Amino acid sequence: MSRSAFTTGLVTALAFAVLILVFFALLGKPPFVMVSNLVIYAVGDTYSISQTFAKTTPILLCALAAAVPGRLGLISVGAEGQLYAGAIAGTGAVLLAPALPAVLLVPFMLASAALGGAAYGCVPGLLRARLQINETITTLVLNYVSVLLVNALVFGPWKDPESQGWPATAFFPQEAILPSLPGTRIHLGLLLAIVFAIGLHAFFTRGPSSQKIRILAGNRKVGEMFGLNFGFWVVAMMSLGGAIAGIAGIAEVSAIQGRLQPNISLGYGLTGFLVAWLSRHQPLVIVPVAFLVGGLVAASDALQLFAKVPASSAVILQGLLFATALAVPGLMKQMRLGFGR
């Protein structure tokens, strides 16, 4: 890491800390006590760490899902919808074959979720590749479609008749629950997310495919002059990103909630997009940033419960983090350019 990068990171961290202190002061809370509580509620004990990892997992997967097409220069904000599509497909697999043993049912469920998310990512990919329709718009619109489809299913044909009116499927059999560390909410989805991050890093940095993607991302026309098929890579990257988000959906349903129901995501898709953008679509950088944001979300939820801060605090703190991380480096760059004149 260069000296300027270290300085920028340090100033960004300090600016974020100051903004947090100001925020809590405006709420009428003791700032330093609240910041201390944030750290404690994020990583202070086994339960806090478990909660942090539970929040980190879907954020990390959604960030990777956004980063994959992002490496091609595409702006996909559809991880939320792809997450719901994967949850639908994975739940369908469980409802179709609930009697399968875990060694078969879990892979079947995960593969179905990945295919569901991939199909949902493929649609805007095809629209971009064939008709030049902006992927940002189509992925944004499709987010609402899959969310509403989940509602239609759990209020309708998939509703558990024994749920006493609650819109949800029946609870998954134990064989369909992702393995987790005993006594925690740290489940297989986190391991898969880390494996995906390492695999994507290797894919985007080594081999002929990485070179093709870099060329097309830099200049599509130059790439096509060398025989590269931009449309193919658009569909492939959008589908791969969708598959990863789909796994995030079924992991949340299986390991955390135990059944499909409305509101399975707390905005993980959008948060993941911001994490990916902040990390410049670098898979290995996304991992610690997602952990930081996951800890912030988990700690903010605990503060709402124990310190009686507003429910919107988590969103505000995330906004302060993203705004600081984007604004401070830009301002420091402008200052260095000004001093260099």
Secondary structure, DSSP 8 states (H G I E B T S, - for coil): --HHHHHHHHHHHHHHHHHHHHHHHHTTS-HHHHHHHHHHHHHSSHHHHHHHHHHHHHHHHHHHHHHHHHTTT-----HHHHHHHHHHHHHHHHHH-TTS-HHHHHHHHHHHHHHHHHHHHHHHHHHHHHH---HHHHHHHHHHHHHHHHHHHHHTTT--TTSTT--------GGGS--B-TTSS-BHHHHHHHHHHHHHHHHHHSHHHHHHHHHHHH-HHHHHHTT--HHHHHHHHHHHHHHHHHHHHHHIIIIIISS--S---SSHHHHHHHHHHHTTT-HHHHHHHHHHHHHHHHHHHHHHHHT---TTHHHHHHHHHHHHHHHHHHHHHHHHHHHH-
